[in-house]
Amino acid sequence: MLNKVKEFFREVKIEIKKVVFPSRDELMGSTWVVIITVLVISLFLGIVDLGLSKLVGLVLR
């Protein structure tokens, strides 16, 4: 059992060396893309929600 655990961590160490982490500039660029996308989608959904709630209010009068 202990040998399996040691082997697992040995393999993890080998695999982590293969990982290519993004540079700071790439990370910042991706972060801005995510933030802007979330803002645009939330604005769109907010407008749609407001419009639909007004439409339902008019229909139910």
N, C-alpha and C positions, 0 to 999 in steps of 0.2 A: 504494500500500500504506500509506504513512504517513498519507494523508488518511483512509483507512478507520479506522485506529487512532484518529486525532484525533476523527473523527465518533463512534466508539464511546464514547469517554470523555466527549464532549459529551452524548451521550444518557444515559449513566450519571449524570452530574451532574444532568440534568433529572429523571430518574426518582427519584433519591435524595431530591430535594426533596419528592416526593409521599408519601414514606413517613411514616407516623405511628408514632412509637416509643412504647412504653408508659411510663406514669409510674412512678416508684419504687414507689408503693403498689401499682399493678397488677402490677408485676413481682414484688414480695415476695409478694403474694397468690397469684399463679400458682405461684411457687416452692414455697410451703407446700403447695398442692394436690398438686403433683407429688411432694414428699417424703412426704406422708401416704399418697398412693396407692401409691407404691412400697413403703412399710413394710407396709401392709395386704396387698398382693398377695404380698409375700415371706413374710409370716407365714402366710398361707393356703397357699401352695405348700409351705412348710416342714412344716406340719401334715399336708398331704396326702401328702407324700413320706415322712414318718415313719410314717404309717398304712399306706401301701402297702408299705413295706419290712418292717414287722412282719407284715403279711398274707402277703407272699411268704415270709417266714421260717417262719410257721406252716404254710403249704402245703407247703413243701419238707422239713419234718421227717418 
